[in-house]
Amino acid sequence: FVDCETGQSLDVTNAGELLNLYQAQRQFLEESLHNLCRRRNGRFFSVGTDVPLESVLFDHLCRLGWVIR
């Protein structure tokens, strides 16, 4: 893999393993935050970066009753 900003060659042979570790850590942190919100009577909503903001606000959160149109 060549870094497009520096032109430096990078070894990505462990990329799959690192990605798995990242996903596991992200999921753990998300669950921890969800549990903290629940314990404090808060709300938690997780959404991917591929979902447009308008869709989050006007579709997902409206369906949950968190936002009123």
CHARMM internal coordinates of N, CA and C (Angstrom, degrees):
IC EDIT
DIST 1 N 1 CA 1.4456
DIST 1 CA 1 C 1.5251
ANGL 1 N 1 CA 1 C 107.79
DIST 1 C 2 N 1.3212
ANGL 1 CA 1 C 2 N 116.85
DIHE 1 N 1 CA 1 C 2 N 138.62
DIST 2 N 2 CA 1.4648
ANGL 1 C 2 N 2 CA 121.29
DIHE 1 CA 1 C 2 N 2 CA 178.22
DIST 2 CA 2 C 1.5254
ANGL 2 N 2 CA 2 C 108.64
DIHE 1 C 2 N 2 CA 2 C -114.32
DIST 2 C 3 N 1.3198
ANGL 2 CA 2 C 3 N 115.97
DIHE 2 N 2 CA 2 C 3 N 124.32
DIST 3 N 3 CA 1.4587
ANGL 2 C 3 N 3 CA 121.99
DIHE 2 CA 2 C 3 N 3 CA 177.47
DIST 3 CA 3 C 1.5251
ANGL 3 N 3 CA 3 C 108.37
DIHE 2 C 3 N 3 CA 3 C -66.68
DIST 3 C 4 N 1.3270
ANGL 3 CA 3 C 4 N 116.55
DIHE 3 N 3 CA 3 C 4 N 121.07
DIST 4 N 4 CA 1.4682
ANGL 3 C 4 N 4 CA 120.06
DIHE 3 CA 3 C 4 N 4 CA -175.75
DIST 4 CA 4 C 1.5279
ANGL 4 N 4 CA 4 C 112.74
DIHE 3 C 4 N 4 CA 4 C -69.59
DIST 4 C 5 N 1.3358
ANGL 4 CA 4 C 5 N 118.22
DIHE 4 N 4 CA 4 C 5 N -20.17
DIST 5 N 5 CA 1.4605
ANGL 4 C 5 N 5 CA 120.20
DIHE 4 CA 4 C 5 N 5 CA -179.56
DIST 5 CA 5 C 1.5254
ANGL 5 N 5 CA 5 C 112.42
DIHE 4 C 5 N 5 CA 5 C -86.38
DIST 5 C 6 N 1.3332
ANGL 5 CA 5 C 6 N 116.15
DIHE 5 N 5 CA 5 C 6 N -37.82
DIST 6 N 6 CA 1.4641
ANGL 5 C 6 N 6 CA 119.28
DIHE 5 CA 5 C 6 N 6 CA -175.74
DIST 6 CA 6 C 1.5213
ANGL 6 N 6 CA 6 C 113.24
DIHE 5 C 6 N 6 CA 6 C -106.08
DIST 6 C 7 N 1.3386
ANGL 6 CA 6 C 7 N 116.87
DIHE 6 N 6 CA 6 C 7 N -17.75
DIST 7 N 7 CA 1.4568
ANGL 6 C 7 N 7 CA 120.55
DIHE 6 CA 6 C 7 N 7 CA -175.96
DIST 7 CA 7 C 1.5191
ANGL 7 N 7 CA 7 C 113.03
DIHE 6 C 7 N 7 CA 7 C 76.63
DIST 7 C 8 N 1.3181
ANGL 7 CA 7 C 8 N 116.84
DIHE 7 N 7 CA 7 C 8 N 3.47
DIST 8 N 8 CA 1.4550
ANGL 7 C 8 N 8 CA 122.51
DIHE 7 CA 7 C 8 N 8 CA -178.12
DIST 8 CA 8 C 1.5276
ANGL 8 N 8 CA 8 C 110.34
DIHE 7 C 8 N 8 CA 8 C -79.55
DIST 8 C 9 N 1.3408
ANGL 8 CA 8 C 9 N 116.29
DIHE 8 N 8 CA 8 C 9 N 138.74
DIST 9 N 9 CA 1.4679
ANGL 8 C 9 N 9 CA 121.44
DIHE 8 CA 8 C 9 N 9 CA 175.08
DIST 9 CA 9 C 1.5223
ANGL 9 N 9 CA 9 C 109.00
DIHE 8 C 9 N 9 CA 9 C -77.42
DIST 9 C 10 N 1.3289
ANGL 9 CA 9 C 10 N 115.86
DIHE 9 N 9 CA 9 C 10 N 135.42
DIST 10 N 10 CA 1.4582
ANGL 9 C 10 N 10 CA 121.07
DIHE 9 CA 9 C 10 N 10 CA -178.99
DIST 10 CA 10 C 1.5202
ANGL 10 N 10 CA 10 C 109.55
DIHE 9 C 10 N 10 CA 10 C -122.74
DIST 10 C 11 N 1.3218
ANGL 10 CA 10 C 11 N 116.38
DIHE 10 N 10 CA 10 C 11 N 140.12
DIST 11 N 11 CA 1.4595
ANGL 10 C 11 N 11 CA 122.17
DIHE 10 CA 10 C 11 N 11 CA 176.97
DIST 11 CA 11 C 1.5257
ANGL 11 N 11 CA 11 C 108.34
DIHE 10 C 11 N 11 CA 11 C -84.51
DIST 11 C 12 N 1.3136
ANGL 11 CA 11 C 12 N 116.75
DIHE 11 N 11 CA 11 C 12 N 118.16
DIST 12 N 12 CA 1.4649
ANGL 11 C 12 N 12 CA 120.72
DIHE 11 CA 11 C 12 N 12 CA -178.78
DIST 12 CA 12 C 1.5304
ANGL 12 N 12 CA 12 C 111.10
DIHE 11 C 12 N 12 CA 12 C -117.73
DIST 12 C 13 N 1.3282
ANGL 12 CA 12 C 13 N 116.96
DIHE 12 N 12 CA 12 C 13 N 26.47
DIST 13 N 13 CA 1.4648
ANGL 12 C 13 N 13 CA 120.02
DIHE 12 CA 12 C 13 N 13 CA -178.46
DIST 13 CA 13 C 1.5205
ANGL 13 N 13 CA 13 C 112.20
DIHE 12 C 13 N 13 CA 13 C -64.58
DIST 13 C 14 N 1.3225
ANGL 13 CA 13 C 14 N 118.81
DIHE 13 N 13 CA 13 C 14 N -25.55
DIST 14 N 14 CA 1.4660
ANGL 13 C 14 N 14 CA 122.03
DIHE 13 CA 13 C 14 N 14 CA 178.41
DIST 14 CA 14 C 1.5214
ANGL 14 N 14 CA 14 C 112.18
DIHE 13 C 14 N 14 CA 14 C -98.61
DIST 14 C 15 N 1.2994
ANGL 14 CA 14 C 15 N 117.84
DIHE 14 N 14 CA 14 C 15 N 13.70
DIST 15 N 15 CA 1.4647
ANGL 14 C 15 N 15 CA 120.71
DIHE 14 CA 14 C 15 N 15 CA -174.86
DIST 15 CA 15 C 1.5231
ANGL 15 N 15 CA 15 C 111.81
DIHE 14 C 15 N 15 CA 15 C -59.85
DIST 15 C 16 N 1.3196
ANGL 15 CA 15 C 16 N 118.30
DIHE 15 N 15 CA 15 C 16 N -40.25
DIST 16 N 16 CA 1.4660
ANGL 15 C 16 N 16 CA 120.80
DIHE 15 CA 15 C 16 N 16 CA 179.80
DIST 16 CA 16 C 1.5083
ANGL 16 N 16 CA 16 C 111.98
DIHE 15 C 16 N 16 CA 16 C -62.18
DIST 16 C 17 N 1.3225
ANGL 16 CA 16 C 17 N 116.46
DIHE 16 N 16 CA 16 C 17 N -44.65
DIST 17 N 17 CA 1.4579
ANGL 16 C 17 N 17 CA 121.37
DIHE 16 CA 16 C 17 N 17 CA 178.78
DIST 17 CA 17 C 1.5291
ANGL 17 N 17 CA 17 C 110.80
DIHE 16 C 17 N 17 CA 17 C -64.74
DIST 17 C 18 N 1.3261
ANGL 17 CA 17 C 18 N 117.25
DIHE 17 N 17 CA 17 C 18 N -42.98
DIST 18 N 18 CA 1.4657
ANGL 17 C 18 N 18 CA 120.94
DIHE 17 CA 17 C 18 N 18 CA 178.46
DIST 18 CA 18 C 1.5199
ANGL 18 N 18 CA 18 C 111.33
DIHE 17 C 18 N 18 CA 18 C -64.94
DIST 18 C 19 N 1.3191
ANGL 18 CA 18 C 19 N 116.79
DIHE 18 N 18 CA 18 C 19 N -38.51
DIST 19 N 19 CA 1.4626
ANGL 18 C 19 N 19 CA 120.50
DIHE 18 CA 18 C 19 N 19 CA 177.99
DIST 19 CA 19 C 1.5247
ANGL 19 N 19 CA 19 C 110.49
DIHE 18 C 19 N 19 CA 19 C -63.35
DIST 19 C 20 N 1.3246
ANGL 19 CA 19 C 20 N 117.20
DIHE 19 N 19 CA 19 C 20 N -41.40
DIST 20 N 20 CA 1.4644
ANGL 19 C 20 N 20 CA 120.57
DIHE 19 CA 19 C 20 N 20 CA 177.40
DIST 20 CA 20 C 1.5225
ANGL 20 N 20 CA 20 C 111.34
DIHE 19 C 20 N 20 CA 20 C -62.37
DIST 20 C 21 N 1.3292
ANGL 20 CA 20 C 21 N 117.32
DIHE 20 N 20 CA 20 C 21 N -42.39
DIST 21 N 21 CA 1.4675
ANGL 20 C 21 N 21 CA 121.06
DIHE 20 CA 20 C 21 N 21 CA 177.38
DIST 21 CA 21 C 1.5220
ANGL 21 N 21 CA 21 C 111.09
DIHE 20 C 21 N 21 CA 21 C -63.34
DIST 21 C 22 N 1.3239
ANGL 21 CA 21 C 22 N 116.21
DIHE 21 N 21 CA 21 C 22 N -43.07
DIST 22 N 22 CA 1.4632
ANGL 21 C 22 N 22 CA 120.96
DIHE 21 CA 21 C 22 N 22 CA 178.52
DIST 22 CA 22 C 1.5274
ANGL 22 N 22 CA 22 C 110.57
DIHE 21 C 22 N 22 CA 22 C -60.44
DIST 22 C 23 N 1.3426
ANGL 22 CA 22 C 23 N 116.79
DIHE 22 N 22 CA 22 C 23 N -47.21
DIST 23 N 23 CA 1.4661
ANGL 22 C 23 N 23 CA 120.47
DIHE 22 CA 22 C 23 N 23 CA -178.53
DIST 23 CA 23 C 1.5262
ANGL 23 N 23 CA 23 C 111.07
DIHE 22 C 23 N 23 CA 23 C -62.66
DIST 23 C 24 N 1.3235
ANGL 23 CA 23 C 24 N 117.46
DIHE 23 N 23 CA 23 C 24 N -40.99
DIST 24 N 24 CA 1.4657
ANGL 23 C 24 N 24 CA 120.90
DIHE 23 CA 23 C 24 N 24 CA 178.73
DIST 24 CA 24 C 1.5261
ANGL 24 N 24 CA 24 C 110.85
DIHE 23 C 24 N 24 CA 24 C -63.74
DIST 24 C 25 N 1.3203
ANGL 24 CA 24 C 25 N 117.57
DIHE 24 N 24 CA 24 C 25 N -43.31
DIST 25 N 25 CA 1.4688
ANGL 24 C 25 N 25 CA 121.38
DIHE 24 CA 24 C 25 N 25 CA 179.28
DIST 25 CA 25 C 1.5202
ANGL 25 N 25 CA 25 C 110.94
DIHE 24 C 25 N 25 CA 25 C -66.56
DIST 25 C 26 N 1.3327
ANGL 25 CA 25 C 26 N 117.22
DIHE 25 N 25 CA 25 C 26 N -42.26
DIST 26 N 26 CA 1.4596
ANGL 25 C 26 N 26 CA 120.96
DIHE 25 CA 25 C 26 N 26 CA 178.45
DIST 26 CA 26 C 1.5265
ANGL 26 N 26 CA 26 C 110.43
DIHE 25 C 26 N 26 CA 26 C -61.53
DIST 26 C 27 N 1.3219
ANGL 26 CA 26 C 27 N 116.92
DIHE 26 N 26 CA 26 C 27 N -43.52
DIST 27 N 27 CA 1.4601
ANGL 26 C 27 N 27 CA 120.71
DIHE 26 CA 26 C 27 N 27 CA 179.50
DIST 27 CA 27 C 1.5282
ANGL 27 N 27 CA 27 C 110.95
DIHE 26 C 27 N 27 CA 27 C -64.37
DIST 27 C 28 N 1.3287
ANGL 27 CA 27 C 28 N 117.26
DIHE 27 N 27 CA 27 C 28 N -41.45
DIST 28 N 28 CA 1.4616
ANGL 27 C 28 N 28 CA 121.22
DIHE 27 CA 27 C 28 N 28 CA 177.77
DIST 28 CA 28 C 1.5273
ANGL 28 N 28 CA 28 C 110.95
DIHE 27 C 28 N 28 CA 28 C -60.69
DIST 28 C 29 N 1.3330
ANGL 28 CA 28 C 29 N 116.95
DIHE 28 N 28 CA 28 C 29 N -46.33
DIST 29 N 29 CA 1.4663
ANGL 28 C 29 N 29 CA 120.63
DIHE 28 CA 28 C 29 N 29 CA -179.78
DIST 29 CA 29 C 1.5217
ANGL 29 N 29 CA 29 C 111.35
DIHE 28 C 29 N 29 CA 29 C -65.20
DIST 29 C 30 N 1.3304
ANGL 29 CA 29 C 30 N 116.90
DIHE 29 N 29 CA 29 C 30 N -39.12
DIST 30 N 30 CA 1.4609
ANGL 29 C 30 N 30 CA 120.56
DIHE 29 CA 29 C 30 N 30 CA 178.82
DIST 30 CA 30 C 1.5304
ANGL 30 N 30 CA 30 C 110.71
DIHE 29 C 30 N 30 CA 30 C -64.32
DIST 30 C 31 N 1.3279
ANGL 30 CA 30 C 31 N 116.93
DIHE 30 N 30 CA 30 C 31 N -44.23
DIST 31 N 31 CA 1.4657
ANGL 30 C 31 N 31 CA 120.44
DIHE 30 CA 30 C 31 N 31 CA 178.26
DIST 31 CA 31 C 1.5228
ANGL 31 N 31 CA 31 C 111.33
DIHE 30 C 31 N 31 CA 31 C -64.69
DIST 31 C 32 N 1.3247
ANGL 31 CA 31 C 32 N 117.01
DIHE 31 N 31 CA 31 C 32 N -38.25
DIST 32 N 32 CA 1.4668
ANGL 31 C 32 N 32 CA 120.83
DIHE 31 CA 31 C 32 N 32 CA 178.07
DIST 32 CA 32 C 1.5235
ANGL 32 N 32 CA 32 C 110.89
DIHE 31 C 32 N 32 CA 32 C -63.10
DIST 32 C 33 N 1.3252
ANGL 32 CA 32 C 33 N 116.51
DIHE 32 N 32 CA 32 C 33 N -43.90
DIST 33 N 33 CA 1.4584
ANGL 32 C 33 N 33 CA 120.57
DIHE 32 CA 32 C 33 N 33 CA 178.55
DIST 33 CA 33 C 1.5249
ANGL 33 N 33 CA 33 C 110.90
DIHE 32 C 33 N 33 CA 33 C -65.58
DIST 33 C 34 N 1.3210
ANGL 33 CA 33 C 34 N 116.96
DIHE 33 N 33 CA 33 C 34 N -41.02
DIST 34 N 34 CA 1.4658
ANGL 33 C 34 N 34 CA 121.44
DIHE 33 CA 33 C 34 N 34 CA 177.79
DIST 34 CA 34 C 1.5300
ANGL 34 N 34 CA 34 C 110.34
DIHE 33 C 34 N 34 CA 34 C -60.27
DIST 34 C 35 N 1.3357
ANGL 34 CA 34 C 35 N 116.90
DIHE 34 N 34 CA 34 C 35 N -45.25
DIST 35 N 35 CA 1.4636
ANGL 34 C 35 N 35 CA 120.81
DIHE 34 CA 34 C 35 N 35 CA 179.43
DIST 35 CA 35 C 1.5220
ANGL 35 N 35 CA 35 C 111.86
DIHE 34 C 35 N 35 CA 35 C -65.40
DIST 35 C 36 N 1.3219
ANGL 35 CA 35 C 36 N 117.91
DIHE 35 N 35 CA 35 C 36 N -39.71
DIST 36 N 36 CA 1.4604
ANGL 35 C 36 N 36 CA 121.43
DIHE 35 CA 35 C 36 N 36 CA 177.32
DIST 36 CA 36 C 1.5282
ANGL 36 N 36 CA 36 C 110.49
DIHE 35 C 36 N 36 CA 36 C -61.78
DIST 36 C 37 N 1.3169
ANGL 36 CA 36 C 37 N 116.41
DIHE 36 N 36 CA 36 C 37 N -45.29
DIST 37 N 37 CA 1.4690
ANGL 36 C 37 N 37 CA 120.40
DIHE 36 CA 36 C 37 N 37 CA 178.35
DIST 37 CA 37 C 1.5237
ANGL 37 N 37 CA 37 C 110.62
DIHE 36 C 37 N 37 CA 37 C -60.79
DIST 37 C 38 N 1.3131
ANGL 37 CA 37 C 38 N 116.95
DIHE 37 N 37 CA 37 C 38 N -43.44
DIST 38 N 38 CA 1.4668
ANGL 37 C 38 N 38 CA 121.32
DIHE 37 CA 37 C 38 N 38 CA -179.39
DIST 38 CA 38 C 1.5258
ANGL 38 N 38 CA 38 C 110.80
DIHE 37 C 38 N 38 CA 38 C -62.69
DIST 38 C 39 N 1.3418
ANGL 38 CA 38 C 39 N 116.87
DIHE 38 N 38 CA 38 C 39 N -44.30
DIST 39 N 39 CA 1.4680
ANGL 38 C 39 N 39 CA 120.40
DIHE 38 CA 38 C 39 N 39 CA 179.94
DIST 39 CA 39 C 1.5241
ANGL 39 N 39 CA 39 C 111.80
DIHE 38 C 39 N 39 CA 39 C -61.85
DIST 39 C 40 N 1.3069
ANGL 39 CA 39 C 40 N 116.97
DIHE 39 N 39 CA 39 C 40 N -30.31
DIST 40 N 40 CA 1.4685
ANGL 39 C 40 N 40 CA 120.69
DIHE 39 CA 39 C 40 N 40 CA -178.05
DIST 40 CA 40 C 1.5266
ANGL 40 N 40 CA 40 C 112.33
DIHE 39 C 40 N 40 CA 40 C -101.08
DIST 40 C 41 N 1.3336
ANGL 40 CA 40 C 41 N 115.66
DIHE 40 N 40 CA 40 C 41 N 18.90
DIST 41 N 41 CA 1.4681
ANGL 40 C 41 N 41 CA 122.57
DIHE 40 CA 40 C 41 N 41 CA -179.92
DIST 41 CA 41 C 1.5216
ANGL 41 N 41 CA 41 C 112.36
DIHE 40 C 41 N 41 CA 41 C 58.80
DIST 41 C 42 N 1.3041
ANGL 41 CA 41 C 42 N 115.54
DIHE 41 N 41 CA 41 C 42 N 33.00
DIST 42 N 42 CA 1.4610
ANGL 41 C 42 N 42 CA 120.73
DIHE 41 CA 41 C 42 N 42 CA 177.56
DIST 42 CA 42 C 1.5158
ANGL 42 N 42 CA 42 C 110.89
DIHE 41 C 42 N 42 CA 42 C -98.47
DIST 42 C 43 N 1.2895
ANGL 42 CA 42 C 43 N 115.08
DIHE 42 N 42 CA 42 C 43 N -178.53
DIST 43 N 43 CA 1.4534
ANGL 42 C 43 N 43 CA 122.17
DIHE 42 CA 42 C 43 N 43 CA 179.67
DIST 43 CA 43 C 1.5194
ANGL 43 N 43 CA 43 C 109.10
DIHE 42 C 43 N 43 CA 43 C -119.52
DIST 43 C 44 N 1.3065
ANGL 43 CA 43 C 44 N 114.58
DIHE 43 N 43 CA 43 C 44 N 147.87
DIST 44 N 44 CA 1.4595
ANGL 43 C 44 N 44 CA 120.62
DIHE 43 CA 43 C 44 N 44 CA 179.25
DIST 44 CA 44 C 1.5165
ANGL 44 N 44 CA 44 C 108.32
DIHE 43 C 44 N 44 CA 44 C -137.58
DIST 44 C 45 N 1.3140
ANGL 44 CA 44 C 45 N 115.71
DIHE 44 N 44 CA 44 C 45 N 134.73
DIST 45 N 45 CA 1.4609
ANGL 44 C 45 N 45 CA 121.14
DIHE 44 CA 44 C 45 N 45 CA 178.25
DIST 45 CA 45 C 1.5182
ANGL 45 N 45 CA 45 C 107.96
DIHE 44 C 45 N 45 CA 45 C -139.55
DIST 45 C 46 N 1.2964
ANGL 45 CA 45 C 46 N 116.16
DIHE 45 N 45 CA 45 C 46 N 125.25
DIST 46 N 46 CA 1.4584
ANGL 45 C 46 N 46 CA 121.17
DIHE 45 CA 45 C 46 N 46 CA -179.96
DIST 46 CA 46 C 1.5200
ANGL 46 N 46 CA 46 C 109.07
DIHE 45 C 46 N 46 CA 46 C -107.69
DIST 46 C 47 N 1.3139
ANGL 46 CA 46 C 47 N 115.08
DIHE 46 N 46 CA 46 C 47 N 136.57
DIST 47 N 47 CA 1.4634
ANGL 46 C 47 N 47 CA 119.80
DIHE 46 CA 46 C 47 N 47 CA -179.92
DIST 47 CA 47 C 1.5236
ANGL 47 N 47 CA 47 C 108.33
DIHE 46 C 47 N 47 CA 47 C -144.46
DIST 47 C 48 N 1.3143
ANGL 47 CA 47 C 48 N 115.69
DIHE 47 N 47 CA 47 C 48 N 145.74
DIST 48 N 48 CA 1.4570
ANGL 47 C 48 N 48 CA 120.47
DIHE 47 CA 47 C 48 N 48 CA 179.32
DIST 48 CA 48 C 1.5162
ANGL 48 N 48 CA 48 C 111.86
DIHE 47 C 48 N 48 CA 48 C -77.28
DIST 48 C 49 N 1.3032
ANGL 48 CA 48 C 49 N 115.61
DIHE 48 N 48 CA 48 C 49 N 160.88
DIST 49 N 49 CA 1.4616
ANGL 48 C 49 N 49 CA 120.41
DIHE 48 CA 48 C 49 N 49 CA 179.90
DIST 49 CA 49 C 1.5197
ANGL 49 N 49 CA 49 C 112.41
DIHE 48 C 49 N 49 CA 49 C -72.78
DIST 49 C 50 N 1.3234
ANGL 49 CA 49 C 50 N 116.55
DIHE 49 N 49 CA 49 C 50 N -9.66
DIST 50 N 50 CA 1.4620
ANGL 49 C 50 N 50 CA 119.76
DIHE 49 CA 49 C 50 N 50 CA 179.43
DIST 50 CA 50 C 1.5238
ANGL 50 N 50 CA 50 C 112.55
DIHE 49 C 50 N 50 CA 50 C -84.11
DIST 50 C 51 N 1.3335
ANGL 50 CA 50 C 51 N 117.73
DIHE 50 N 50 CA 50 C 51 N -5.08
DIST 51 N 51 CA 1.4630
ANGL 50 C 51 N 51 CA 121.88
DIHE 50 CA 50 C 51 N 51 CA -179.64
DIST 51 CA 51 C 1.5271
ANGL 51 N 51 CA 51 C 108.60
DIHE 50 C 51 N 51 CA 51 C -94.05
DIST 51 C 52 N 1.3224
ANGL 51 CA 51 C 52 N 118.18
DIHE 51 N 51 CA 51 C 52 N 124.24
DIST 52 N 52 CA 1.4678
ANGL 51 C 52 N 52 CA 120.58
DIHE 51 CA 51 C 52 N 52 CA 179.91
DIST 52 CA 52 C 1.5331
ANGL 52 N 52 CA 52 C 111.79
DIHE 51 C 52 N 52 CA 52 C -61.99
DIST 52 C 53 N 1.3206
ANGL 52 CA 52 C 53 N 116.41
DIHE 52 N 52 CA 52 C 53 N 145.10
DIST 53 N 53 CA 1.4606
ANGL 52 C 53 N 53 CA 121.79
DIHE 52 CA 52 C 53 N 53 CA -178.82
DIST 53 CA 53 C 1.5228
ANGL 53 N 53 CA 53 C 111.67
DIHE 52 C 53 N 53 CA 53 C -56.22
DIST 53 C 54 N 1.3249
ANGL 53 CA 53 C 54 N 117.30
DIHE 53 N 53 CA 53 C 54 N -41.10
DIST 54 N 54 CA 1.4643
ANGL 53 C 54 N 54 CA 120.80
DIHE 53 CA 53 C 54 N 54 CA 179.80
DIST 54 CA 54 C 1.5259
ANGL 54 N 54 CA 54 C 110.74
DIHE 53 C 54 N 54 CA 54 C -59.32
DIST 54 C 55 N 1.3170
ANGL 54 CA 54 C 55 N 116.70
DIHE 54 N 54 CA 54 C 55 N -38.33
DIST 55 N 55 CA 1.4588
ANGL 54 C 55 N 55 CA 121.30
DIHE 54 CA 54 C 55 N 55 CA 179.05
DIST 55 CA 55 C 1.5262
ANGL 55 N 55 CA 55 C 110.94
DIHE 54 C 55 N 55 CA 55 C -67.15
DIST 55 C 56 N 1.3218
ANGL 55 CA 55 C 56 N 116.30
DIHE 55 N 55 CA 55 C 56 N -40.20
DIST 56 N 56 CA 1.4650
ANGL 55 C 56 N 56 CA 120.26
DIHE 55 CA 55 C 56 N 56 CA 178.00
DIST 56 CA 56 C 1.5193
ANGL 56 N 56 CA 56 C 109.76
DIHE 55 C 56 N 56 CA 56 C -62.30
DIST 56 C 57 N 1.3364
ANGL 56 CA 56 C 57 N 116.49
DIHE 56 N 56 CA 56 C 57 N -50.35
DIST 57 N 57 CA 1.4624
ANGL 56 C 57 N 57 CA 120.62
DIHE 56 CA 56 C 57 N 57 CA -175.92
DIST 57 CA 57 C 1.5179
ANGL 57 N 57 CA 57 C 113.47
DIHE 56 C 57 N 57 CA 57 C -68.76
DIST 57 C 58 N 1.3227
ANGL 57 CA 57 C 58 N 116.46
DIHE 57 N 57 CA 57 C 58 N -46.46
DIST 58 N 58 CA 1.4580
ANGL 57 C 58 N 58 CA 119.48
DIHE 57 CA 57 C 58 N 58 CA -169.85
DIST 58 CA 58 C 1.5175
ANGL 58 N 58 CA 58 C 114.30
DIHE 57 C 58 N 58 CA 58 C -98.48
DIST 58 C 59 N 1.3140
ANGL 58 CA 58 C 59 N 118.47
DIHE 58 N 58 CA 58 C 59 N -11.37
DIST 59 N 59 CA 1.4605
ANGL 58 C 59 N 59 CA 120.44
DIHE 58 CA 58 C 59 N 59 CA 177.02
DIST 59 CA 59 C 1.5294
ANGL 59 N 59 CA 59 C 110.45
DIHE 58 C 59 N 59 CA 59 C -111.63
DIST 59 C 60 N 1.3186
ANGL 59 CA 59 C 60 N 115.78
DIHE 59 N 59 CA 59 C 60 N -68.16
DIST 60 N 60 CA 1.4604
ANGL 59 C 60 N 60 CA 120.55
DIHE 59 CA 59 C 60 N 60 CA -173.36
DIST 60 CA 60 C 1.5337
ANGL 60 N 60 CA 60 C 112.84
DIHE 59 C 60 N 60 CA 60 C -61.51
DIST 60 C 61 N 1.3193
ANGL 60 CA 60 C 61 N 117.36
DIHE 60 N 60 CA 60 C 61 N -52.61
DIST 61 N 61 CA 1.4676
ANGL 60 C 61 N 61 CA 119.99
DIHE 60 CA 60 C 61 N 61 CA -176.02
DIST 61 CA 61 C 1.5221
ANGL 61 N 61 CA 61 C 112.33
DIHE 60 C 61 N 61 CA 61 C -71.89
DIST 61 C 62 N 1.3218
ANGL 61 CA 61 C 62 N 117.49
DIHE 61 N 61 CA 61 C 62 N -29.32
DIST 62 N 62 CA 1.4715
ANGL 61 C 62 N 62 CA 120.19
DIHE 61 CA 61 C 62 N 62 CA 174.51
DIST 62 CA 62 C 1.5227
ANGL 62 N 62 CA 62 C 110.04
DIHE 61 C 62 N 62 CA 62 C -66.37
DIST 62 C 63 N 1.3354
ANGL 62 CA 62 C 63 N 115.96
DIHE 62 N 62 CA 62 C 63 N -43.47
DIST 63 N 63 CA 1.4616
ANGL 62 C 63 N 63 CA 120.27
DIHE 62 CA 62 C 63 N 63 CA 178.92
DIST 63 CA 63 C 1.5245
ANGL 63 N 63 CA 63 C 111.60
DIHE 62 C 63 N 63 CA 63 C -60.31
DIST 63 C 64 N 1.3253
ANGL 63 CA 63 C 64 N 116.69
DIHE 63 N 63 CA 63 C 64 N -34.95
DIST 64 N 64 CA 1.4608
ANGL 63 C 64 N 64 CA 121.09
DIHE 63 CA 63 C 64 N 64 CA 178.48
DIST 64 CA 64 C 1.5280
ANGL 64 N 64 CA 64 C 112.15
DIHE 63 C 64 N 64 CA 64 C -78.35
DIST 64 C 65 N 1.3266
ANGL 64 CA 64 C 65 N 116.92
DIHE 64 N 64 CA 64 C 65 N -11.38
DIST 65 N 65 CA 1.4528
ANGL 64 C 65 N 65 CA 121.06
DIHE 64 CA 64 C 65 N 65 CA -178.21
DIST 65 CA 65 C 1.5149
ANGL 65 N 65 CA 65 C 113.45
DIHE 64 C 65 N 65 CA 65 C 82.08
DIST 65 C 66 N 1.3258
ANGL 65 CA 65 C 66 N 117.62
DIHE 65 N 65 CA 65 C 66 N 13.26
DIST 66 N 66 CA 1.4581
ANGL 65 C 66 N 66 CA 121.61
DIHE 65 CA 65 C 66 N 66 CA -178.80
DIST 66 CA 66 C 1.5168
ANGL 66 N 66 CA 66 C 111.48
DIHE 65 C 66 N 66 CA 66 C -86.10
DIST 66 C 67 N 1.3124
ANGL 66 CA 66 C 67 N 117.04
DIHE 66 N 66 CA 66 C 67 N -22.59
DIST 67 N 67 CA 1.4626
ANGL 66 C 67 N 67 CA 122.97
DIHE 66 CA 66 C 67 N 67 CA 178.90
DIST 67 CA 67 C 1.5138
ANGL 67 N 67 CA 67 C 107.03
DIHE 66 C 67 N 67 CA 67 C -130.03
DIST 67 C 68 N 1.3194
ANGL 67 CA 67 C 68 N 115.69
DIHE 67 N 67 CA 67 C 68 N 134.57
DIST 68 N 68 CA 1.4657
ANGL 67 C 68 N 68 CA 120.65
DIHE 67 CA 67 C 68 N 68 CA 178.58
DIST 68 CA 68 C 1.5132
ANGL 68 N 68 CA 68 C 108.00
DIHE 67 C 68 N 68 CA 68 C -109.19
DIST 68 C 69 N 1.3132
ANGL 68 CA 68 C 69 N 115.93
DIHE 68 N 68 CA 68 C 69 N 129.91
DIST 69 N 69 CA 1.4656
ANGL 68 C 69 N 69 CA 120.74
DIHE 68 CA 68 C 69 N 69 CA 179.72
DIST 69 CA 69 C 1.5014
ANGL 69 N 69 CA 69 C 110.75
DIHE 68 C 69 N 69 CA 69 C -78.97
END
COOR INIT
IC SEED 1 N 1 CA 1 C
IC BUILD
